[in-house]
Amino acid sequence: MIKKILIIRLSSIGDVIHCTPVAKALKTAWPDCQITWLTGEVCADLIRYNPYVDECIVWSRERFEKYCGKYEFKEAWRMWRELMKIFSAREFYAVLDVHGLFLTGLIASKIKAERRIGLKDARELNFLFMTETVKPNGRHITKRYISILEPLGIFANGDDMTLVVPDKEKKFAANFLRQAGVKAGDKLAVLVPGTTWPSKNWSPEFFAKTASLLAGDFKSIICGGISEITIGHEIESRVSSSLINAIGKTNLLEMASILERASVVVAGDTGPLHMAAALKIPTVVIFGPSDPECYRPLGNTSIALFHKQKCSFCHKQNCPNGKKDCMKSVLPQEVAEAVYKLAGGLEPTAINVI
């Protein structure tokens, strides 16, 4: 009998990417199983083209919680009923609640399934909705997520994340970069200045200095969403050499298509960083409030830069003392040197002054 599995991971971009080894490990162990993934609107395209996922169901946790927060309970109830209708005639062998919230646990409890499996240290009393829980194996986020398969008798290392860029988006990148003056043999450094947490943002000034330091050997392009447009303009204003500004000009998969063309990606701990890692692109990561032991890309094609402070790895969205010393301690010259180290065979021609 074919086993039907439901994975619940609604958001965010980095976490959804980190969860993709779960689907791959399932398909490797049980090639005939059918995997459905419940995810949010923002991350849907990251899962829709995943070869290990048979079906992607999209439901916006953000809109649901927004309705609840504004006391618009009629709309929230409508969204809930729509979700329940989708699952009313379905039955699964197992629901894997990787997200681990009260909301996702409640969703799991309403779905017909023999087993509901969650992580033992999940938040918001999520364990109350599970038939079984498992203690995460290891500190790194992918190791934690892959542990959810152990009750099924599946043990995997969880290192191999999956992200597929469709042909349409590949053509977008080719056209965009050609129009920006990037030739086939050019070394491309993609800089991602924005994150979802103010505490994880490296300064625009430092990104601008890094682009200047790389200008002798790399074409630099900055990528990000609409919310980072102002940051992008500030970086542009500080760079004397040519800089390609793609911030706010791409959707998620179009950004992925540009990341896929990169020789190296420079970023903080943010979704596009982990997209680049899933695409097997070398990365230089600036860490501050989040712990590199838990969130750095695995393997030898990534360099994590940080200088530990007394308050390092606080995991706070806003710096408790307002100084952001952990992020300020990593300097542009260190980042540029790490880029050259990963680039392979290049000797720095531009690293001399800050």
Stockholm file with secondary structure:
# STOCKHOLM 1.0

chainA/1-354         MIKKILIIRLSSIGDVIHCTPVAKALKTAWPDCQITWLTGEVCADLIRYNPYVDECIVWSRERFEKYCGKYEFKEAWRMWRELMKIFSAREFYAVLDVHGLFLTGLIASKIKAERRIGLKDARELNFLFMTETVKPNGRHITKRYISILEPLGIFANGDDMTLVVPDKEKKFAANFLRQAGVKAGDKLAVLVPGTTWPSKNWSPEFFAKTASLLAGDFKSIICGGISEITIGHEIESRVSSSLINAIGKTNLLEMASILERASVVVAGDTGPLHMAAALKIPTVVIFGPSDPECYRPLGNTSIALFHKQKCSFCHKQNCPNGKKDCMKSVLPQEVAEAVYKLAGGLEPTAINVI
#=GR chainA/1-354 SS CCCEEEEECCCCHHHHHHHHHHHHHHHHHCTTCEEEEEECTTTHHHHHTCTTCSEEEECCHHHHHHHHHTTCHHHHHHHHHHHHHHHTTCEEEEEEECSCCHHHHHHHHTSEEEEEEEETTCSTTGGGGCSEEECCCSSSHHHHHHGGGGGGTCCCCCCCCCCCCCHHHHHHHHHHHHHTTCCTTCCEEEEECCCSSGGGCCCHHHHHHHHHHHTTTCEEEECCCGGGHHHHHHHHHHCSSCCEECTTSCCHHHHHHHHHTCSEEEEESSHHHHHHHHTTCCEEEECSSSCHHHHSCCSSSEEEECCCCTTTTCCCSSCTTSCCHHHHTSCHHHHHHHHHHHHSSCCCSSTTCC
#=GC SS_cons         CCCEEEEECCCCHHHHHHHHHHHHHHHHHCTTCEEEEEECTTTHHHHHTCTTCSEEEECCHHHHHHHHHTTCHHHHHHHHHHHHHHHTTCEEEEEEECSCCHHHHHHHHTSEEEEEEEETTCSTTGGGGCSEEECCCSSSHHHHHHGGGGGGTCCCCCCCCCCCCCHHHHHHHHHHHHHTTCCTTCCEEEEECCCSSGGGCCCHHHHHHHHHHHTTTCEEEECCCGGGHHHHHHHHHHCSSCCEECTTSCCHHHHHHHHHTCSEEEEESSHHHHHHHHTTCCEEEECSSSCHHHHSCCSSSEEEECCCCTTTTCCCSSCTTSCCHHHHTSCHHHHHHHHHHHHSSCCCSSTTCC
//
